[in-house]
Amino acid sequence: MSEEMDIDSCPPQGTKRKADDALALPAPRRIKALDQDVVNKIAAGEIIVAPVHALKELIENAVDAGSTALEILVKDGGLKLLQITDNGHGIDKEDLPILCERFTTSKLKAFEDLTSIGTYGFRGEALASISHIAHLSVTTRTKESSCAWRAVFADGKLISPKPGQSAEARPIAGRPGTQITVEDLFYNVPSRRRAFRSASEEYAKILELVGKYAVHCSGVSFSCKKHGDSSSGLSVPVSAGIVDRIRQVHGTNVANELVNFKTENDRWGFKCEGWISNANHSAKRTTMLLFINHRAVDSAVIKKSVEQTYATFLPKGGHPFFYLSLDIEPQRVDVNVHPTKREVHFLNEDEIIAIICDEIRTSLGKVDTSRSFMTQSLLSNPKATLATPMRQITPGTPTRQDTPDHSVTKSAPKTVTKKPYENNLVRTDASARKITSMLQTHRPADGEVIEQTEDMEYEYTDKEPTICKLDSVKKLRAEVRDNMHNELTEIISTHTFVGIVDEQKRIAAIQGGVKLFLVDYGMLCNEYFYQVGLTDFANFGAIRFNPPLSIHDLLKIAAEQEKRNAGEEAGEVDWEDVVDSVNEQLIDRRALLAEYFSMEISEDGDILSIPLLMKGYTPSLAKLPQFLLRLGPHVDWASEKECFQSFLRELAAFYVPESLPLAPSSTATQADAGNGNRKAMEEDQEISLRRKKLKSTIEFAIFPACKARLVATKGLLKGVMEVANLKGLYRVFERC
């Protein structure tokens, strides 16, 4: 009992000293230099955290050495054995004594070289760090050497392989290149070695790392396998292209859904090329392969920004695959910010990421492939499943609906654990024949699309695209993105066109999922052409007039129309003064109009060209006089941002398809025919032709374009109305 009392009476580990306590302070400890062995082990622990970090350093050294073939051998997740063999230029025998000393490198001579570093490694710490926490041996042979040389290292120094032998490198037979063998990693750091839970987990990290460099390093073959296995865990041939390398590493499902894109910007000094998955690929987690100046790095900011870009294209919970190779001017990059070189810092990060994400969004919008839906099969066998996965169909590919598709039969599952309800099945296929194609009225012969203008000829120029650097345009683009409605954008991007309901009110029907919508395509086109004006700003094509048209004459025509529409109030306006004022405004600003909008006006006041926003579609030129007249009072020429915004809005309104009168109904035609009015049976030939062209243009040009690149804004909600829902219809029929 007394012993327990003695224990309890011991003072606690920490005591709280009050301000007024006169306790004697301990004497200050003297500062002294750490032992060099401790310094080296601390440095090694910062650089080599796990076997995968050691392998990363060795792979980068091998690629820097000009290797075209890398063979990697792993045992116990790299803790027992980690060996890499390359066919690079090798190491000179004279350099072996200092090979594993700290800060010995052939890639850096002065501190200023860091501003133009172009290799993976540069500090000369990798092999030194490994030699302090593992048994390291190097076998190397240069092209000029007659034999290979083998050296063993410990704590950064050459050591003898066996007691009593010389520590000098000894000659052996070997092929050109270098083989580095790392054994018993962390043998002298037991606390870190115990932290690794399983060898298979470490091996998976190694395969992931090798896969990154196998994708990026074109012209280099990679092979990685476990010690004792006859087959490789990963093998990529030297001749494989990037897509084939992605297929070898990440699988066919990813490789078949890739989109290539490139972008660059001289102001921010970067170039970017990459391969990204399209909207058909969706995974449970994001796969990011990011290389900055050919260095594999991680960036939470880039990853999050790209994921947000994909949010409008992928279903909820879906994640993309993307591989980005970003080349930035070396003086803008600081590579020396992380011991393992896992991170780098570079200037203008936000601007560069924004440009890359815009290009990704544009590239995804241009992809014209169908999504995967569930389609109902009509089979004679009552035991057959009613829902089978529909094979993906690229537009333009003929469908074989009359013959069985053996490829689908083979890939279909033998058993279905959960039968989908019929009210959830989407019965659409964008490439299938439509009901309207079976009608005699307005049917294009043999799938022929009616051209907008038969006399139009296209001329292509070698003009380089203009990079828009105006803050006003960037702000207008940002406003569109901020005003985006995600659900409506998803509906537009995946819709199936049903048909035009009313040419006068400009209403069309589309199907999105299991719902049917009526869309005001006038509003839809207005927003689409406004966004085209922003994205293609200063890079428009041109519709040229031959011969040129007089702006003054066109403005007089528009003024007469306005005068008739104004009625009694027309007398209060001096229309001649309005015409002269607008005419003078347009002539004075012809340089601005030509530079940014491809709208050329001569000094004499003739209009030579107007902007071309969509190939294959010419707006109704009957609206041209009104368009020119509105450029005077409805465009704010005093402020840059407001000027561009108001002009593009007027241009978009000009491009909106015209409103046509309703077609004569069959009932009215029969009644009029019975009264002897034969003229009522036939619609005016010109209006009939315009109606055919309009229907063809809307179905085959405008709606596919909106599907590919329109960002549906919240304002478009006024022009979209849901009229039918398959689930709701099933509930109605169930009550009958």
Disulfide bonds with the S-S distance in Angstrom:
none
